[in-house]
Amino acid sequence: MAPERPLFVQEVKQKHPRKPVEVWVQDEARLGQQGTLTNVWAEKGSRPSAVRQTECEWAYLFAAVNPVSGVSSALITPTVNTDYMNEHLRFISQEAGADKHVVLVLDQAGWHLARALKIPDNITLLHLPPYSPELNGAERIWDYLRSHYLSNRIYKDYDELFEAIKTAWNSLEAQRLKSLTHTQWIERAA
């Protein structure tokens, strides 16, 4: 089933009058052995060294967050495609619960627009305009994870990378996720 045209939150509320409507933000990030170098505190005039890995193992983190409550859903995968997006949509649907309806804010990546996308009944997709990552609060999660948990490290193999990503994501508390994903336009819409 192809995604319907994006509906505004008020339209979704009218379409589902018996369910509370929540706005969630969703995105994916590629995280891997060729990680990110970040700034660190150091004595003035010094030049601290940092490790840099040249291997090319990657994993992808699908994440969705309710910026009002901090409730979230995440999935770590070896690649990005429509099948993994369908699984993530299923997880989001379960996390939100059948008694709520989710307006899921996301970009227009190919797997977000695919005809084979299976959108659960309690989710409506709201695609952002192209090249507008500043509108998606989920984008800020990636910089935080990289700078606080995943940078300046070496990962032995895919399994170690997977565990590091899982540990980093599970370290994010609801209050932190709310802070990172807060977006004024969503607050006004909700």
N, C-alpha and C positions, 0 to 999 in steps of 0.2 A: 504494500500500500504506500503510495507516494505521500509525503508530508503535505498537509493542507497549507494554504497560504497562512502566513503568520497572523495571529489574532492578538489584539490588545487585551490586557488583563481584564478590563471592564467587560469586553465582549465575552471572554471566557467565563467570567462570573455570571453573566446573563445566561450563557449556554449550560452552566452547571449550578443552578441556584441552590441546590441542597447540599453542596459540598464547599468547605472552605478552600479557597484558591491560594496556593503558595507559589512564589516566584523563586526558582532555583537558577543558578549559573553553572555552566558546564564547559569543560575544555579538556584537551589532552596535551601532554608534554613528552618530549623525547629526552630521556635521561640515560647517561651512559658512561663508559670508561673514559672517553675523551671529555671529561667533565669540565666544569667551569672554574676558572681562577677568580677569586674574589678579593676584595680589600680586607686587610687585617690590621689590627693595632700593632704598632711597632715603635721603637725608640726613634725620635727625630733624627734624620740623617742616615738611618740604617736601611738596608734593603733585604727584607726577609725572603728566604727562598721558599718555593712551593713545588710540590710534586706535580708532574704532568704525565699523563698516560697516553700511549699511542695506539693501543689496541682499540678495536671498533665494535665492542658488544654494546647493544642498546636495549632498553626496555621503554615501554610507553605507559604513562600513568593517565588513565581516564579518571576525571574527578568531577563531581557535581556537589554543590553546596547550597543550602538555603541560607542566604545572608542574614535573615532575621533571627533564625533559631540556632544556626551553626550545625544543624543536622547535615550529614554528608554521606556520599556513596563513592567508592573508588574501586578501580579495577586495574591491575598491572598486567600488561600483555606484551608479547614479543614484537608485535607490529600493530598498525591501525588499519581497520577495514570495517565493512558494514556488519559482518558477523559479530565482531567484538563490540561495535556500537549497539547492536541489538541486545547483547548481553548486558551492557551497561544500562540501557534503558529499562530492561527488566529489573535490574538491581535498584535503580532509582524509584521505580514504581513500587517495589516491595518496601523500600525504606520509608517512602512517603506514606504508604498505606492506602488501601482501597477507599477509605472514607474521605480522602483529600484529592484535589486536582492540582497538578503541577504545571505551571508555565515554565518551560525549560528554555533559558536564554543560551544560545550557542552561535558559533560562527557558521560559515557556509562551506566547511570542508566537504569534500566529495562524499565521504561516508555519512555525513549529516543530511545529505540531500538524495541519497540513493533510493531507487525505486524499491529495492528489496528491504528497506528499513521497516521494521515492525514496531510501530508506536503503540504502547499500551493505552488502554482506554482512559486512564487517569493522567495522561500527559499530553500537553499541547506544546509543540515546538515554536519558538519565536526566534527566527534567524536574524542576526544582526546584519547591518549593511556591510559590504566588503571593506576590508582594510580599516576596521574600527575596533581594534583590541582594547582601547581605553574604555569602551562601553561594557566590557565583560569583566566583572570583578574576579572571575576565576583566574584570569591571566596573572594577577598579583601573587597567587599562591606559588607559582613556579620560581620566581626570584627568591622568595622567602625560603623555600625548600633547598634551593641550590646554595644560597649564602649561609644558611644555618646548619644544614645537615649533609649536603652531598658534594660540596666543593673541596678542593685541595686534598683529595683522597685518591687512592688506587684500589681498584676492585680486581680480585684474583680472576674471577670468571663471572658468567651470567648469574649463577646462583647467588654469589655474594652481592652482586649488584641488585638483584631482586630483593634480597633480604634488607639491604640498605634502604631501598626505596620504601619497602613495607614499613620498616622501623621509623623512617622519617615521616611518612604519612600518619602512622598511628600515634606519633608524638604531637600532632596538631590537635589541640583541644578545641571544643566548640567556640569558646570565646575568641581564640586566635583566628579561627576560620571566619567568624563574624566580622572581626576587625579587618582582615585581609580582603574580604569580598564585598564589604559595604559599598554600595553605589547609590547615590542620591536619587537617580531616576527610577530605580527599582523601589526604593522606599516610598516615593511619591505615588508610583503606580499601584503598590500594594495597599 
